[in-house]
């Protein structure tokens, strides 16, 4: 595992990062701050991490994190060039992660943040998910059979701005991990973009719509002055 300082422009003056090649332990968590001492479930603060499979050629089938990796995370980013175990990003409450596959119960009880899954998920994905957004690459069209839709809605990528945000995160995933899977997706972005499924909590969608409506109303009032 290597710890290094990132440039101020990219990650802030106090941002530290971790690059780890190989398998992480249980509860690997995407949070680090200035003065952090360990990369695990209890690490405080804000984190940037890149976890890289031993073999980049088959990272999409290589497990790089055990169960509950990236759980209860409140901030930061992590890029996993490989597959995570069950309950990946459980109770995520504000962080961003890109991973190449997850086990059962992914994004369970998630309340905020963004998760991009570039591969297959296990069963019961998004159970109890009340906030945040997940994007899943549904290459074979079967993701809906493994997603718990009790609190979420499934749909395609939205407008071009949303597609650009997802694309940008996959670009970063490739930059920091060298992922061959990300490279293939980016090389045929138009084809792969159509295969992404957006997982959006129903109540969270309503909140976003109210916020958008409020912004439009404010703009209309200003225009009338």
N, CA and C atoms as a LAMMPS dump frame, in Angstrom:
ITEM: TIMESTEP
0
ITEM: NUMBER OF ATOMS
675
ITEM: BOX BOUNDS ff ff ff
-5.0000000000000000e+02 5.0000000000000000e+02
-5.0000000000000000e+02 5.0000000000000000e+02
-5.0000000000000000e+02 5.0000000000000000e+02
ITEM: ATOMS id mol type element x y z
1 1 1 N 0.851 -1.19 0
2 1 2 C 0 0 0
3 1 3 C 0.886 1.239 0
4 2 1 N 0.567 2.202 -0.838
5 2 2 C 1.333 3.428 -0.937
6 2 3 C 0.469 4.62 -0.577
7 3 1 N 0.98 5.484 0.278
8 3 2 C 0.276 6.709 0.658
9 3 3 C 1.034 7.879 0.058
10 4 1 N 0.313 8.81 -0.571
11 4 2 C 0.993 9.908 -1.22
12 4 3 C 0.125 11.155 -1.206
13 5 1 N 0.784 12.313 -1.355
14 5 2 C 0.087 13.598 -1.333
15 5 3 C -0.392 13.95 -2.734
16 6 1 N -1.658 14.371 -2.858
17 6 2 C -2.183 14.799 -4.136
18 6 3 C -2.001 16.299 -4.305
19 7 1 N -2.048 16.75 -5.549
20 7 2 C -1.942 18.178 -5.827
21 7 3 C -3.105 18.943 -5.224
22 8 1 N -2.835 20.174 -4.805
23 8 2 C -3.854 21.004 -4.17
24 8 3 C -5.022 21.253 -5.111
25 9 1 N -4.737 21.494 -6.366
26 9 2 C -5.795 21.827 -7.317
27 9 3 C -6.783 20.691 -7.487
28 10 1 N -6.289 19.458 -7.432
29 10 2 C -7.157 18.311 -7.687
30 10 3 C -7.933 17.878 -6.454
31 11 1 N -7.304 17.895 -5.293
32 11 2 C -7.937 17.276 -4.131
33 11 3 C -7.918 18.116 -2.856
34 12 1 N -7.399 19.321 -2.921
35 12 2 C -7.378 20.151 -1.725
36 12 3 C -6.05 20.036 -0.997
37 13 1 N -5.741 21.042 -0.229
38 13 2 C -4.423 21.145 0.395
39 13 3 C -4.124 19.995 1.342
40 14 1 N -5.144 19.486 2.021
41 14 2 C -4.912 18.472 3.03
42 14 3 C -5.231 17.057 2.557
43 15 1 N -5.524 16.909 1.266
44 15 2 C -5.948 15.594 0.793
45 15 3 C -4.775 14.634 0.7
46 16 1 N -4.988 13.458 1.224
47 16 2 C -4.031 12.373 1.082
48 16 3 C -4.68 11.273 0.264
49 17 1 N -3.857 10.383 -0.263
50 17 2 C -4.425 9.298 -1.054
51 17 3 C -3.759 7.982 -0.738
52 18 1 N -4.446 6.92 -1.134
53 18 2 C -3.925 5.573 -0.988
54 18 3 C -3.985 4.893 -2.337
55 19 1 N -2.909 4.242 -2.716
56 19 2 C -2.959 3.348 -3.859
57 19 3 C -2.545 1.975 -3.362
58 20 1 N -3.423 1.008 -3.587
59 20 2 C -3.186 -0.326 -3.061
60 20 3 C -3.341 -1.328 -4.189
61 21 1 N -2.336 -2.149 -4.417
62 21 2 C -2.398 -3.178 -5.445
63 21 3 C -2.631 -4.517 -4.769
64 22 1 N -3.684 -5.207 -5.19
65 22 2 C -4.015 -6.49 -4.593
66 22 3 C -5.319 -6.435 -3.834
67 23 1 N -5.467 -7.287 -2.845
68 23 2 C -6.725 -7.471 -2.124
69 23 3 C -6.734 -6.648 -0.854
70 24 1 N -7.846 -5.962 -0.59
71 24 2 C -7.982 -5.223 0.661
72 24 3 C -8.72 -6.067 1.682
73 25 1 N -8.599 -5.734 2.935
74 25 2 C -9.271 -6.489 3.983
75 25 3 C -10.733 -6.117 4.143
76 26 1 N -11.399 -6.763 5.06
77 26 2 C -12.795 -6.483 5.357
78 26 3 C -12.936 -5.053 5.846
79 27 1 N -14.02 -4.398 5.43
80 27 2 C -14.325 -3.028 5.852
81 27 3 C -13.383 -1.99 5.261
82 28 1 N -12.682 -2.303 4.166
83 28 2 C -11.852 -1.272 3.534
84 28 3 C -12.743 -0.072 3.249
85 29 1 N -12.316 1.078 3.659
86 29 2 C -13.2 2.248 3.625
87 29 3 C -12.556 3.416 2.897
88 30 1 N -13.311 4.08 2.033
89 30 2 C -12.782 5.186 1.242
90 30 3 C -12.761 6.496 1.976
91 31 1 N -12.113 6.592 3.133
92 31 2 C -12.012 7.881 3.812
93 31 3 C -10.614 8.059 4.384
94 32 1 N -9.989 9.192 4.071
95 32 2 C -8.666 9.507 4.601
96 32 3 C -8.608 11 4.866
97 33 1 N -7.864 11.414 5.839
98 33 2 C -7.67 12.842 6.066
99 33 3 C -6.207 13.093 6.38
100 34 1 N -5.831 14.364 6.424
101 34 2 C -4.482 14.694 6.846
102 34 3 C -4.262 14.102 8.231
103 35 1 N -3.165 13.382 8.372
104 35 2 C -2.869 12.775 9.648
105 35 3 C -3.486 11.404 9.834
106 36 1 N -4.07 10.807 8.76
107 36 2 C -4.673 9.492 8.925
108 36 3 C -3.561 8.47 9.16
109 37 1 N -3.903 7.4 9.83
110 37 2 C -2.898 6.389 10.152
111 37 3 C -3.222 5.024 9.591
112 38 1 N -4.456 4.809 9.107
113 38 2 C -4.783 3.489 8.597
114 38 3 C -5.917 3.588 7.586
115 39 1 N -5.983 2.602 6.732
116 39 2 C -7.014 2.571 5.695
117 39 3 C -7.94 1.408 6.009
118 40 1 N -8.934 1.665 6.842
119 40 2 C -9.852 0.591 7.183
120 40 3 C -11.195 1.187 7.579
121 41 1 N -12.038 0.375 8.159
122 41 2 C -13.409 0.769 8.474
123 41 3 C -13.464 1.942 9.445
124 42 1 N -12.391 2.162 10.196
125 42 2 C -12.425 3.186 11.241
126 42 3 C -11.665 4.449 10.86
127 43 1 N -11.129 4.525 9.653
128 43 2 C -10.34 5.7 9.286
129 43 3 C -11.217 6.94 9.202
130 44 1 N -10.841 8.029 9.9
131 44 2 C -11.672 9.231 9.931
132 44 3 C -11.399 10.147 8.752
133 45 1 N -12.315 11.061 8.48
134 45 2 C -12.055 12.135 7.557
135 45 3 C -12.417 11.863 6.115
136 46 1 N -11.681 12.535 5.207
137 46 2 C -11.973 12.503 3.776
138 46 3 C -10.873 11.733 3.065
139 47 1 N -11.253 10.92 2.089
140 47 2 C -10.291 10.008 1.5
141 47 3 C -10.306 9.988 -0.023
142 48 1 N -9.171 9.726 -0.581
143 48 2 C -9.107 9.356 -1.987
144 48 3 C -8.337 8.051 -2.058
145 49 1 N -8.864 7.071 -2.773
146 49 2 C -8.193 5.775 -2.832
147 49 3 C -8.345 5.146 -4.199
148 50 1 N -7.304 4.421 -4.607
149 50 2 C -7.37 3.61 -5.814
150 50 3 C -6.916 2.21 -5.445
151 51 1 N -7.784 1.231 -5.629
152 51 2 C -7.471 -0.159 -5.32
153 51 3 C -7.382 -0.913 -6.641
154 52 1 N -6.248 -1.534 -6.892
155 52 2 C -5.955 -2.1 -8.2
156 52 3 C -5.751 -3.605 -8.091
157 53 1 N -6.394 -4.341 -8.996
158 53 2 C -6.244 -5.796 -9.021
159 53 3 C -4.812 -6.166 -9.384
160 54 1 N -4.379 -7.358 -8.938
161 54 2 C -3.034 -7.825 -9.266
162 54 3 C -2.847 -7.942 -10.779
163 55 1 N -3.891 -8.377 -11.485
164 55 2 C -3.843 -8.516 -12.936
165 55 3 C -4.896 -7.619 -13.564
166 56 1 N -4.456 -6.598 -14.29
167 56 2 C -5.404 -5.664 -14.892
168 56 3 C -6.192 -6.303 -16.031
169 57 1 N -5.675 -7.383 -16.601
170 57 2 C -6.355 -8 -17.737
171 57 3 C -7.678 -8.639 -17.357
172 58 1 N -7.796 -9.113 -16.107
173 58 2 C -9.048 -9.742 -15.679
174 58 3 C -9.564 -9.128 -14.389
175 59 1 N -9.376 -7.807 -14.25
176 59 2 C -9.786 -7.129 -13.015
177 59 3 C -11.276 -7.262 -12.773
178 60 1 N -12.074 -7.357 -13.846
179 60 2 C -13.528 -7.435 -13.692
180 60 3 C -13.971 -8.739 -13.058
181 61 1 N -13.054 -9.718 -12.961
182 61 2 C -13.388 -10.979 -12.301
183 61 3 C -12.496 -11.244 -11.093
184 62 1 N -11.676 -10.268 -10.722
185 62 2 C -10.776 -10.409 -9.576
186 62 3 C -11.366 -9.686 -8.368
187 63 1 N -11.478 -10.376 -7.247
188 63 2 C -12.005 -9.765 -6.028
189 63 3 C -10.903 -8.958 -5.352
190 64 1 N -11.161 -7.678 -5.143
191 64 2 C -10.155 -6.81 -4.531
192 64 3 C -10.584 -6.309 -3.154
193 65 1 N -11.827 -6.579 -2.753
194 65 2 C -12.291 -6.112 -1.443
195 65 3 C -13.298 -7.092 -0.873
196 66 1 N -13.164 -7.387 0.403
197 66 2 C -14.099 -8.28 1.078
198 66 3 C -15.414 -7.575 1.381
199 67 1 N -16.281 -8.264 2.14
200 67 2 C -17.597 -7.73 2.452
201 67 3 C -17.565 -6.404 3.188
202 68 1 N -18.559 -5.572 2.877
203 68 2 C -18.78 -4.277 3.518
204 68 3 C -17.698 -3.252 3.228
205 69 1 N -16.94 -3.446 2.154
206 69 2 C -15.989 -2.413 1.755
207 69 3 C -16.738 -1.129 1.448
208 70 1 N -16.131 -0.01 1.813
209 70 2 C -16.688 1.323 1.552
210 70 3 C -17.997 1.535 2.298
211 71 1 N -18.157 0.9 3.425
212 71 2 C -19.397 1.034 4.189
213 71 3 C -19.362 2.277 5.077
214 72 1 N -20.542 2.883 5.279
215 72 2 C -20.715 4.028 6.179
216 72 3 C -19.771 5.18 5.856
217 73 1 N -19.427 5.355 4.594
218 73 2 C -18.481 6.385 4.195
219 73 3 C -19.19 7.72 4.005
220 74 1 N -18.584 8.802 4.489
221 74 2 C -19.235 10.106 4.456
222 74 3 C -18.653 11.057 3.434
223 75 1 N -17.498 10.735 2.851
224 75 2 C -16.908 11.638 1.874
225 75 3 C -15.744 11.005 1.15
226 76 1 N -15.317 11.649 0.075
227 76 2 C -14.158 11.18 -0.655
228 76 3 C -14.51 10.367 -1.885
229 77 1 N -13.488 9.782 -2.491
230 77 2 C -13.641 8.996 -3.702
231 77 3 C -12.805 7.734 -3.597
232 78 1 N -13.257 6.669 -4.245
233 78 2 C -12.46 5.451 -4.328
234 78 3 C -12.731 4.779 -5.656
235 79 1 N -11.682 4.204 -6.228
236 79 2 C -11.77 3.533 -7.515
237 79 3 C -11.23 2.122 -7.344
238 80 1 N -12.086 1.138 -7.538
239 80 2 C -11.726 -0.259 -7.33
240 80 3 C -11.624 -0.959 -8.681
241 81 1 N -10.402 -1.233 -9.123
242 81 2 C -10.209 -1.956 -10.368
243 81 3 C -10.302 -3.449 -10.058
244 82 1 N -11.53 -3.898 -9.88
245 82 2 C -11.808 -5.268 -9.491
246 82 3 C -13.185 -5.341 -8.869
247 83 1 N -13.511 -6.496 -8.331
248 83 2 C -14.839 -6.773 -7.799
249 83 3 C -14.822 -6.702 -6.278
250 84 1 N -15.886 -6.135 -5.7
251 84 2 C -16.037 -6.078 -4.242
252 84 3 C -17.008 -7.151 -3.782
253 85 1 N -16.929 -7.501 -2.512
254 85 2 C -17.803 -8.526 -1.95
255 85 3 C -19.194 -7.992 -1.628
256 86 1 N -19.892 -8.695 -0.772
257 86 2 C -21.266 -8.315 -0.448
258 86 3 C -21.316 -7.048 0.387
259 87 1 N -22.471 -6.361 0.302
260 87 2 C -22.743 -5.127 1.043
261 87 3 C -21.734 -4.025 0.752
262 88 1 N -21.318 -3.936 -0.479
263 88 2 C -20.44 -2.832 -0.873
264 88 3 C -21.199 -1.517 -0.737
265 89 1 N -20.574 -0.527 -0.137
266 89 2 C -21.136 0.815 0.047
267 89 3 C -22.408 0.821 0.885
268 90 1 N -22.57 -0.16 1.758
269 90 2 C -23.727 -0.146 2.654
270 90 3 C -23.673 1.11 3.522
271 91 1 N -24.804 1.796 3.609
272 91 2 C -24.921 3.041 4.377
273 91 3 C -23.975 4.138 3.891
274 92 1 N -23.58 4.08 2.646
275 92 2 C -22.806 5.187 2.081
276 92 3 C -23.603 6.473 2.255
277 93 1 N -22.959 7.497 2.774
278 93 2 C -23.696 8.729 3.056
279 93 3 C -23.003 9.96 2.505
280 94 1 N -22.327 9.814 1.355
281 94 2 C -21.772 11.007 0.738
282 94 3 C -20.549 10.801 -0.124
283 95 1 N -20.051 9.593 -0.238
284 95 2 C -18.839 9.346 -0.997
285 95 3 C -19.15 8.882 -2.419
286 96 1 N -18.123 8.895 -3.258
287 96 2 C -18.226 8.457 -4.637
288 96 3 C -17.312 7.266 -4.849
289 97 1 N -17.823 6.221 -5.495
290 97 2 C -17.007 5.032 -5.741
291 97 3 C -17.299 4.469 -7.121
292 98 1 N -16.252 3.955 -7.759
293 98 2 C -16.386 3.193 -8.994
294 98 3 C -15.793 1.818 -8.735
295 99 1 N -16.547 0.776 -9.086
296 99 2 C -16.126 -0.602 -8.837
297 99 3 C -16.561 -1.445 -10.027
298 100 1 N -15.932 -2.602 -10.227
299 100 2 C -16.182 -3.38 -11.436
300 100 3 C -17.092 -4.586 -11.209
301 101 1 N -17.776 -4.595 -10.097
302 101 2 C -18.728 -5.641 -9.765
303 101 3 C -18.887 -5.695 -8.257
304 102 1 N -20.041 -6.121 -7.777
305 102 2 C -20.283 -6.217 -6.338
306 102 3 C -21.061 -7.484 -6.031
307 103 1 N -20.98 -7.924 -4.776
308 103 2 C -21.74 -9.081 -4.329
309 103 3 C -23.16 -8.702 -3.934
310 104 1 N -23.79 -9.552 -3.129
311 104 2 C -25.171 -9.319 -2.708
312 104 3 C -25.284 -8.061 -1.845
313 105 1 N -26.462 -7.452 -1.879
314 105 2 C -26.831 -6.331 -1.001
315 105 3 C -25.998 -5.072 -1.231
316 106 1 N -25.527 -4.843 -2.438
317 106 2 C -24.781 -3.626 -2.743
318 106 3 C -25.632 -2.381 -2.532
319 107 1 N -25.015 -1.314 -2.043
320 107 2 C -25.677 -0.015 -1.805
321 107 3 C -26.866 -0.133 -0.853
322 108 1 N -26.859 -1.093 0.001
323 108 2 C -27.93 -1.278 0.977
324 108 3 C -27.961 -0.099 1.955
325 109 1 N -29.137 0.464 2.181
326 109 2 C -29.336 1.582 3.116
327 109 3 C -28.497 2.812 2.768
328 110 1 N -28.139 2.973 1.532
329 110 2 C -27.376 4.143 1.096
330 110 3 C -28.256 5.39 1.215
331 111 1 N -27.666 6.503 1.668
332 111 2 C -28.434 7.728 1.865
333 111 3 C -27.952 8.902 1.015
334 112 1 N -26.687 8.889 0.622
335 112 2 C -26.13 9.952 -0.22
336 112 3 C -24.96 9.371 -0.999
337 113 1 N -24.435 10.17 -1.939
338 113 2 C -23.257 9.739 -2.667
339 113 3 C -23.588 9.141 -4.025
340 114 1 N -22.542 8.678 -4.696
341 114 2 C -22.665 8.105 -6.034
342 114 3 C -21.841 6.829 -6.116
343 115 1 N -22.44 5.786 -6.674
344 115 2 C -21.73 4.53 -6.896
345 115 3 C -21.928 4.114 -8.352
346 116 1 N -20.83 3.797 -9.031
347 116 2 C -20.884 3.278 -10.393
348 116 3 C -20.354 1.845 -10.377
349 117 1 N -21.158 0.93 -10.889
350 117 2 C -20.764 -0.476 -10.959
351 117 3 C -20.583 -0.836 -12.429
352 118 1 N -19.372 -1.189 -12.81
353 118 2 C -19.059 -1.473 -14.212
354 118 3 C -19.17 -2.965 -14.529
355 119 1 N -19.98 -3.663 -13.772
356 119 2 C -20.113 -5.1 -13.987
357 119 3 C -21.332 -5.645 -13.273
358 120 1 N -21.332 -6.927 -13.05
359 120 2 C -22.49 -7.612 -12.491
360 120 3 C -22.631 -7.339 -10.994
361 121 1 N -23.862 -7.247 -10.545
362 121 2 C -24.148 -7.132 -9.111
363 121 3 C -24.693 -8.46 -8.601
364 122 1 N -24.65 -8.628 -7.277
365 122 2 C -25.343 -9.746 -6.666
366 122 3 C -26.815 -9.405 -6.482
367 123 1 N -27.509 -10.231 -5.737
368 123 2 C -28.942 -10.036 -5.523
369 123 3 C -29.191 -8.935 -4.48
370 124 1 N -30.415 -8.444 -4.462
371 124 2 C -30.895 -7.497 -3.446
372 124 3 C -30.14 -6.17 -3.47
373 125 1 N -29.724 -5.746 -4.637
374 125 2 C -29.039 -4.459 -4.769
375 125 3 C -30.008 -3.338 -4.414
376 126 1 N -29.538 -2.35 -3.692
377 126 2 C -30.292 -1.128 -3.351
378 126 3 C -31.411 -1.356 -2.339
379 127 1 N -31.376 -2.426 -1.591
380 127 2 C -32.395 -2.629 -0.55
381 127 3 C -32.301 -1.52 0.49
382 128 1 N -33.407 -0.848 0.755
383 128 2 C -33.423 0.217 1.76
384 128 3 C -32.683 1.467 1.346
385 129 1 N -32.37 1.614 0.083
386 129 2 C -31.631 2.792 -0.402
387 129 3 C -32.575 3.99 -0.455
388 130 1 N -32.259 5.029 0.303
389 130 2 C -33.162 6.18 0.394
390 130 3 C -32.603 7.445 -0.238
391 131 1 N -31.328 7.446 -0.606
392 131 2 C -30.724 8.63 -1.193
393 131 3 C -29.498 8.284 -2.002
394 132 1 N -28.947 9.28 -2.687
395 132 2 C -27.813 9.024 -3.559
396 132 3 C -28.262 8.398 -4.875
397 133 1 N -27.309 8.116 -5.739
398 133 2 C -27.594 7.532 -7.048
399 133 3 C -26.558 6.457 -7.349
400 134 1 N -27.027 5.37 -7.929
401 134 2 C -26.12 4.325 -8.412
402 134 3 C -26.337 4.152 -9.91
403 135 1 N -25.265 3.853 -10.604
404 135 2 C -25.317 3.561 -12.037
405 135 3 C -24.698 2.185 -12.246
406 136 1 N -25.449 1.29 -12.867
407 136 2 C -24.991 -0.086 -13.047
408 136 3 C -24.928 -0.407 -14.532
409 137 1 N -23.78 -0.899 -14.974
410 137 2 C -23.648 -1.325 -16.364
411 137 3 C -24.325 -2.691 -16.508
412 138 1 N -25.472 -2.687 -17.171
413 138 2 C -26.297 -3.895 -17.303
414 138 3 C -26.026 -4.518 -18.672
415 139 1 N -24.898 -5.194 -18.791
416 139 2 C -24.45 -5.678 -20.094
417 139 3 C -25.366 -6.743 -20.682
418 140 1 N -25.975 -7.562 -19.803
419 140 2 C -26.818 -8.65 -20.315
420 140 3 C -28.31 -8.415 -20.09
421 141 1 N -28.67 -7.246 -19.577
422 141 2 C -30.078 -6.902 -19.425
423 141 3 C -30.809 -7.632 -18.32
424 142 1 N -30.08 -8.155 -17.328
425 142 2 C -30.724 -8.926 -16.26
426 142 3 C -30.654 -8.247 -14.9
427 143 1 N -30.087 -7.032 -14.842
428 143 2 C -29.906 -6.375 -13.547
429 143 3 C -31.216 -6.22 -12.78
430 144 1 N -32.311 -5.953 -13.479
431 144 2 C -33.595 -5.733 -12.797
432 144 3 C -34.025 -6.937 -11.969
433 145 1 N -33.543 -8.123 -12.295
434 145 2 C -33.907 -9.327 -11.541
435 145 3 C -33.117 -9.44 -10.24
436 146 1 N -32.062 -8.636 -10.097
437 146 2 C -31.23 -8.689 -8.896
438 146 3 C -31.324 -7.42 -8.059
439 147 1 N -32.139 -6.465 -8.506
440 147 2 C -32.29 -5.204 -7.781
441 147 3 C -33.568 -5.224 -6.955
442 148 1 N -33.468 -4.757 -5.727
443 148 2 C -34.633 -4.626 -4.856
444 148 3 C -35.273 -3.264 -5.152
445 149 1 N -36.415 -3.278 -5.817
446 149 2 C -37.046 -2.027 -6.25
447 149 3 C -38.098 -1.517 -5.264
448 150 1 N -38.015 -1.967 -4.024
449 150 2 C -38.983 -1.518 -3.032
450 150 3 C -38.925 -0.028 -2.767
451 151 1 N -37.736 0.577 -2.89
452 151 2 C -37.59 2.012 -2.611
453 151 3 C -36.931 2.775 -3.748
454 152 1 N -36.64 2.097 -4.857
455 152 2 C -35.923 2.77 -5.946
456 152 3 C -36.637 2.571 -7.278
457 153 1 N -36.278 3.427 -8.218
458 153 2 C -36.771 3.323 -9.583
459 153 3 C -35.576 3.102 -10.508
460 154 1 N -35.787 2.35 -11.575
461 154 2 C -34.725 2.069 -12.537
462 154 3 C -35.002 2.817 -13.836
463 155 1 N -33.96 3.355 -14.433
464 155 2 C -34.128 4.074 -15.697
465 155 3 C -32.792 4.225 -16.389
466 156 1 N -32.791 4.791 -17.586
467 156 2 C -31.551 5.015 -18.33
468 156 3 C -30.815 6.244 -17.81
469 157 1 N -29.607 6.444 -18.315
470 157 2 C -28.925 7.703 -18.027
471 157 3 C -29.813 8.856 -18.481
472 158 1 N -29.785 9.93 -17.743
473 158 2 C -30.668 11.046 -18.052
474 158 3 C -30.134 11.914 -19.168
475 159 1 N -30.071 13.213 -18.935
476 159 2 C -29.645 14.145 -19.971
477 159 3 C -28.144 14.03 -20.227
478 160 1 N -27.685 14.808 -21.183
479 160 2 C -26.28 14.729 -21.584
480 160 3 C -25.341 15.106 -20.446
481 161 1 N -25.777 16.004 -19.554
482 161 2 C -24.932 16.397 -18.433
483 161 3 C -24.704 15.228 -17.477
484 162 1 N -25.748 14.451 -17.24
485 162 2 C -25.598 13.282 -16.379
486 162 3 C -24.66 12.261 -17.023
487 163 1 N -24.828 12.031 -18.313
488 163 2 C -23.948 11.108 -19.024
489 163 3 C -22.501 11.579 -18.961
490 164 1 N -22.284 12.888 -19.056
491 164 2 C -20.935 13.436 -18.974
492 164 3 C -20.324 13.194 -17.595
493 165 1 N -21.143 13.316 -16.541
494 165 2 C -20.629 13.094 -15.182
495 165 3 C -20.204 11.637 -14.994
496 166 1 N -21.012 10.717 -15.489
497 166 2 C -20.669 9.301 -15.38
498 166 3 C -19.409 9.01 -16.199
499 167 1 N -19.358 9.536 -17.397
500 167 2 C -18.194 9.348 -18.264
501 167 3 C -16.931 9.879 -17.583
502 168 1 N -17.03 11.058 -16.972
503 168 2 C -15.867 11.664 -16.317
504 168 3 C -15.348 10.802 -15.18
505 169 1 N -16.26 10.187 -14.428
506 169 2 C -15.829 9.324 -13.324
507 169 3 C -15.16 8.055 -13.846
508 170 1 N -15.636 7.541 -14.957
509 170 2 C -14.999 6.348 -15.538
510 170 3 C -13.626 6.713 -16.101
511 171 1 N -13.506 7.911 -16.648
512 171 2 C -12.193 8.394 -17.097
513 171 3 C -11.227 8.443 -15.912
514 172 1 N -11.683 8.969 -14.799
515 172 2 C -10.837 9.034 -13.599
516 172 3 C -10.488 7.624 -13.109
517 173 1 N -11.46 6.737 -13.161
518 173 2 C -11.221 5.341 -12.775
519 173 3 C -10.087 4.753 -13.61
520 174 1 N -10.12 4.993 -14.898
521 174 2 C -9.067 4.487 -15.779
522 174 3 C -7.725 5.156 -15.486
523 175 1 N -7.752 6.469 -15.265
524 175 2 C -6.513 7.197 -15.002
525 175 3 C -5.811 6.69 -13.753
526 176 1 N -6.591 6.432 -12.705
527 176 2 C -5.988 6.083 -11.418
528 176 3 C -5.717 4.593 -11.243
529 177 1 N -6.408 3.741 -12.01
530 177 2 C -6.219 2.297 -11.825
531 177 3 C -5.68 1.586 -13.053
532 178 1 N -5.756 2.211 -14.226
533 178 2 C -5.323 1.539 -15.439
534 178 3 C -6.262 0.43 -15.878
535 179 1 N -7.507 0.475 -15.418
536 179 2 C -8.476 -0.59 -15.684
537 179 3 C -8.68 -0.83 -17.178
538 180 1 N -8.502 -2.078 -17.606
539 180 2 C -8.756 -2.45 -19
540 180 3 C -10.253 -2.414 -19.302
541 181 1 N -11.075 -2.753 -18.319
542 181 2 C -12.525 -2.7 -18.513
543 181 3 C -12.965 -1.269 -18.778
544 182 1 N -12.478 -0.329 -17.974
545 182 2 C -12.814 1.079 -18.196
546 182 3 C -12.336 1.541 -19.564
547 183 1 N -11.182 1.071 -19.967
548 183 2 C -10.647 1.442 -21.282
549 183 3 C -11.579 0.981 -22.402
550 184 1 N -12.103 -0.251 -22.286
551 184 2 C -13.027 -0.757 -23.307
552 184 3 C -14.326 0.051 -23.325
553 185 1 N -14.831 0.386 -22.155
554 185 2 C -16.083 1.155 -22.075
555 185 3 C -15.901 2.532 -22.698
556 186 1 N -14.799 3.179 -22.383
557 186 2 C -14.56 4.527 -22.908
558 186 3 C -14.334 4.513 -24.421
559 187 1 N -13.762 3.425 -24.934
560 187 2 C -13.505 3.332 -26.371
561 187 3 C -14.795 3.22 -27.186
562 188 1 N -15.861 2.726 -26.541
563 188 2 C -17.162 2.591 -27.212
564 188 3 C -18.23 3.204 -26.313
565 189 1 N -18.016 4.462 -25.933
566 189 2 C -18.87 5.084 -24.934
567 189 3 C -20.334 5.135 -25.346
568 190 1 N -20.606 5.492 -26.583
569 190 2 C -22.001 5.585 -27.016
570 190 3 C -22.723 4.244 -26.885
571 191 1 N -22.038 3.174 -27.223
572 191 2 C -22.646 1.852 -27.109
573 191 3 C -22.868 1.439 -25.67
574 192 1 N -21.884 1.686 -24.819
575 192 2 C -22 1.285 -23.42
576 192 3 C -22.925 2.198 -22.626
577 193 1 N -22.961 3.483 -22.963
578 193 2 C -23.812 4.421 -22.218
579 193 3 C -25.265 3.973 -22.228
580 194 1 N -25.691 3.388 -23.329
581 194 2 C -27.083 2.931 -23.45
582 194 3 C -27.377 1.731 -22.558
583 195 1 N -26.335 1.082 -22.05
584 195 2 C -26.516 -0.105 -21.212
585 195 3 C -26.514 0.209 -19.716
586 196 1 N -26.249 1.458 -19.363
587 196 2 C -26.24 1.814 -17.945
588 196 3 C -27.67 1.971 -17.428
589 197 1 N -27.898 1.464 -16.232
590 197 2 C -29.172 1.63 -15.546
591 197 3 C -28.957 2.558 -14.365
592 198 1 N -29.755 3.592 -14.287
593 198 2 C -29.702 4.515 -13.144
594 198 3 C -30.62 3.997 -12.051
595 199 1 N -30.087 3.887 -10.848
596 199 2 C -30.868 3.444 -9.689
597 199 3 C -31.094 4.669 -8.811
598 200 1 N -32.337 5.119 -8.762
599 200 2 C -32.664 6.371 -8.073
600 200 3 C -33.791 6.141 -7.075
601 201 1 N -33.543 6.396 -5.789
602 201 2 C -34.612 6.256 -4.798
603 201 3 C -35.812 7.126 -5.136
604 202 1 N -37 6.591 -4.98
605 202 2 C -38.22 7.306 -5.342
606 202 3 C -38.356 8.619 -4.583
607 203 1 N -38.153 8.588 -3.28
608 203 2 C -38.283 9.81 -2.477
609 203 3 C -37.192 10.824 -2.816
610 204 1 N -36.007 10.327 -3.107
611 204 2 C -34.898 11.21 -3.465
612 204 3 C -35.187 11.906 -4.789
613 205 1 N -35.791 11.178 -5.72
614 205 2 C -36.182 11.789 -6.992
615 205 3 C -37.169 12.929 -6.753
616 206 1 N -38.119 12.706 -5.849
617 206 2 C -39.103 13.751 -5.543
618 206 3 C -38.424 14.989 -4.962
619 207 1 N -37.431 14.783 -4.107
620 207 2 C -36.693 15.906 -3.528
621 207 3 C -35.962 16.681 -4.62
622 208 1 N -35.292 15.959 -5.525
623 208 2 C -34.571 16.615 -6.611
624 208 3 C -35.518 17.407 -7.511
625 209 1 N -36.701 16.841 -7.769
626 209 2 C -37.674 17.537 -8.602
627 209 3 C -38.17 18.803 -7.93
628 210 1 N -38.397 18.753 -6.603
629 210 2 C -38.835 19.948 -5.883
630 210 3 C -37.74 21.013 -5.904
631 211 1 N -36.485 20.585 -5.756
632 211 2 C -35.384 21.534 -5.791
633 211 3 C -35.279 22.187 -7.167
634 212 1 N -35.441 21.385 -8.209
635 212 2 C -35.37 21.908 -9.575
636 212 3 C -36.509 22.883 -9.836
637 213 1 N -37.693 22.529 -9.351
638 213 2 C -38.843 23.406 -9.517
639 213 3 C -38.622 24.717 -8.781
640 214 1 N -38.076 24.631 -7.568
641 214 2 C -37.813 25.834 -6.797
642 214 3 C -36.803 26.731 -7.481
643 215 1 N -35.776 26.141 -8.082
644 215 2 C -34.767 26.922 -8.804
645 215 3 C -35.387 27.632 -10
646 216 1 N -36.225 26.9 -10.73
647 216 2 C -36.889 27.506 -11.887
648 216 3 C -37.797 28.656 -11.473
649 217 1 N -38.517 28.482 -10.358
650 217 2 C -39.399 29.544 -9.868
651 217 3 C -38.6 30.784 -9.458
652 218 1 N -37.456 30.545 -8.791
653 218 2 C -36.602 31.658 -8.387
654 218 3 C -36.096 32.43 -9.609
655 219 1 N -35.706 31.682 -10.645
656 219 2 C -35.21 32.33 -11.865
657 219 3 C -36.311 33.124 -12.543
658 220 1 N -37.526 32.583 -12.518
659 220 2 C -38.643 33.285 -13.138
660 220 3 C -38.956 34.583 -12.397
661 221 1 N -38.887 34.537 -11.042
662 221 2 C -39.143 35.736 -10.254
663 221 3 C -38.093 36.795 -10.513
664 222 1 N -36.811 36.361 -10.635
665 222 2 C -35.741 37.322 -10.899
666 222 3 C -35.897 37.951 -12.284
667 223 1 N -36.328 37.136 -13.246
668 223 2 C -36.502 37.634 -14.609
669 223 3 C -37.636 38.655 -14.689
670 224 1 N -38.588 38.541 -13.751
671 224 2 C -39.749 39.443 -13.779
672 224 3 C -39.465 40.773 -13.093
673 225 1 N -38.351 40.857 -12.364
674 225 2 C -38.046 42.1 -11.632
675 225 3 C -37.611 43.186 -12.602
